[in-house]
Amino acid sequence: MCFCVLPGYNWCVDAIKASNHSLLASDLEINKAVMFLKQKELSQAADALRAFEKKETKVASAAATNLAFIHFLVS
């Protein structure tokens, strides 16, 4: 991902968390991690996905699946 886009992504996540649509913020964070995967930035993708480890959301299972895939790729 172009690092010029990253602050915009973070701003969108923060703005959505503060709105009535805070449930969509998790989807946007997963989307950010997937963009890191597409750009082969595995460590940044893993960091983004690790944020879901302690959350109890439907998106946490998708994050765990993607994180397992990253560990598979690395080893």
C-alpha positions in Angstrom: 0.0 0.0 0.0 1.2 3.4 -0.8 2.1 5.0 2.6 0.4 8.2 1.4 -2.9 6.3 1.6 -2.3 4.8 5.1 -3.1 8.1 7.0 -6.4 8.3 5.0 -7.3 4.7 5.9 -6.6 5.4 9.6 -8.6 8.6 9.5 -11.6 6.7 8.0 -11.4 4.0 10.6 -11.3 6.6 13.4 -14.2 8.6 11.9 -16.3 5.5 11.5 -15.6 4.4 15.0 -16.9 7.7 16.3 -20.1 7.5 14.3 -23.3 5.5 14.5 -21.7 3.0 12.1 -18.9 1.8 14.4 -19.4 -1.9 13.4 -18.1 -1.1 9.9 -14.8 0.0 11.3 -13.7 -3.6 11.8 -14.5 -4.4 8.2 -12.4 -1.4 7.1 -9.5 -2.6 9.3 -9.6 -6.1 7.8 -9.7 -4.4 4.3 -6.5 -2.5 5.3 -4.8 -5.7 6.3 -5.8 -7.4 3.0 -4.3 -4.4 1.1 -1.0 -5.0 3.0 -1.2 -8.7 2.0 -1.7 -7.7 -1.7 1.4 -5.4 -1.4 3.4 -8.3 0.2 3.8 -6.3 3.4 3.3 -9.4 5.6 4.6 -7.9 8.9 2.2 -4.9 8.6 -0.7 -7.1 7.7 0.0 -9.4 10.7 0.2 -6.3 13.0 -3.2 -5.1 11.7 -4.7 -8.6 12.1 -3.3 -9.1 15.6 -5.4 -6.2 16.8 -8.4 -8.5 16.5 -7.0 -11.2 18.7 -8.8 -9.9 21.8 -12.0 -8.7 20.2 -15.2 -10.7 20.1 -16.6 -9.9 16.7 -17.6 -11.8 13.6 -14.6 -10.2 11.9 -12.2 -11.6 14.4 -12.6 -15.1 12.9 -11.7 -13.7 9.4 -8.7 -12.0 11.0 -7.6 -15.2 12.6 -7.8 -17.0 9.3 -5.8 -14.4 7.5 -3.2 -14.4 10.3 -2.9 -18.2 10.1 -2.3 -17.8 6.3 0.5 -15.3 6.9 2.2 -17.7 9.4 1.9 -20.4 6.7 3.5 -18.1 4.1 6.3 -17.1 6.4 7.3 -20.6 7.5 
